[in-house]
Amino acid sequence: MKLRIVYFLGALALSSCGATPGPDKAMSGTILGAGWGAGAGAVIGNQTDSLGPGAAVGAGVGAVSGMISGIGLDLEESSQLKARRDIRALRTQVQLNEAELFDLRDELNSRGRLLAHTPSGTTIYFDPKLASLRTGSAKELENLAEAIKHDYHIRRIEIFGHSDDSGSKDENEQLSLSRAKSVQGFLAAHGVSLDQITISAVSSLEPVASNTRESGRQLNRRVEIVLVR
């Protein structure tokens, strides 16, 4: 009988071993319960003249009771650990979602600023007899190209080349066309679709100031960029 109880306790102890983190409460409960049961059984056995069997039976009962209690604690601890892991995972996901929302907000704000400052038209000025862009004009066109790329309402970019009247008709027409092409090429090189751009050579036919003075001729050597929505 004692030998069977020992085997039973061993089997219970082995079956209570789990993979949960921390002390195995099923194992501890089995051992503590067996000790408690053995003591209680010995007391009862002493009163009934069955000290040995009483202790053995008491140990078996106590072991079962202790193992059941220990398993319950192990399961509770396992559930708590899983809940904590789930909470950590959710917190991490929330942080990632917040970061994505902040990035999206910044992108939308950036687009909003570009749209708010997209001009309806820009004028670029040139030096006498030249179609090359000035340094300041290049920077202005670069900013314009970025604004155009982010404004999806713009359907067409119309470029009009102008000149003063200091040259012949053919020279002025060719110079105004070259100036328009310089602006077209710059915008295209900075990502604006050529399909959106049209160019025209106006020559000296539409002055905005008198050509009798240098200040007036400077205003006439220009390219006008019109954004059509």
QUINOR-V661547 format. One record per backbone hydrogen bond with DSSP energy under -0.5 kcal/mol. CO is the residue of the C=O (numbers start at 0). NH is the residue of the N-H. If there is no record, write none. Layout:
# QUINOR-V661547
{{CO	NH} {CO	NH}}
This chain:
# QUINOR-V661547
{{0	4} {1	5} {2	6} {3	7} {4	8} {5	9} {6	10} {7	11} {8	12} {9	13} {10	14} {11	15} {13	16} {22	24} {23	27} {24	28} {25	29} {26	30} {27	31} {28	32} {29	33} {30	34} {31	35} {32	36} {33	37} {34	38} {35	39} {36	40} {37	41} {38	42} {39	43} {40	44} {41	45} {42	46} {43	47} {44	49} {45	48} {49	53} {50	54} {51	55} {52	56} {53	57} {54	58} {55	59} {56	60} {57	61} {58	62} {59	63} {60	64} {61	65} {62	66} {63	67} {64	68} {65	69} {66	70} {67	71} {68	72} {69	73} {70	74} {71	75} {72	76} {73	77} {74	78} {75	79} {76	80} {77	81} {78	82} {79	83} {80	84} {81	85} {82	86} {83	87} {84	88} {85	89} {86	90} {87	91} {88	92} {89	93} {90	94} {91	95} {92	96} {93	97} {94	98} {95	99} {96	100} {97	101} {98	102} {99	103} {100	104} {101	105} {102	106} {103	107} {104	108} {105	109} {106	110} {107	111} {108	112} {109	113} {110	114} {111	115} {112	116} {114	117} {116	118} {119	226} {121	224} {123	222} {126	129} {133	137} {134	138} {135	139} {136	140} {137	141} {138	142} {139	143} {140	144} {141	145} {142	146} {143	147} {144	148} {145	149} {146	150} {147	150} {149	151} {150	153} {152	154} {155	157} {155	227} {156	158} {156	197} {157	225} {158	160} {158	199} {159	223} {160	201} {160	202} {167	171} {168	172} {169	173} {170	174} {171	175} {172	176} {173	177} {174	178} {175	179} {176	180} {177	181} {178	182} {179	183} {180	184} {181	185} {182	186} {183	187} {184	188} {185	189} {186	189} {186	191} {187	190} {192	195} {193	196} {195	156} {197	158} {199	160} {199	201} {201	204} {202	162} {209	212} {212	216} {213	217} {214	218} {215	219} {216	220} {219	221} {220	125} {221	161} {222	123} {223	159} {223	225} {224	121} {225	157} {225	227} {226	228} {227	154} {227	155}}
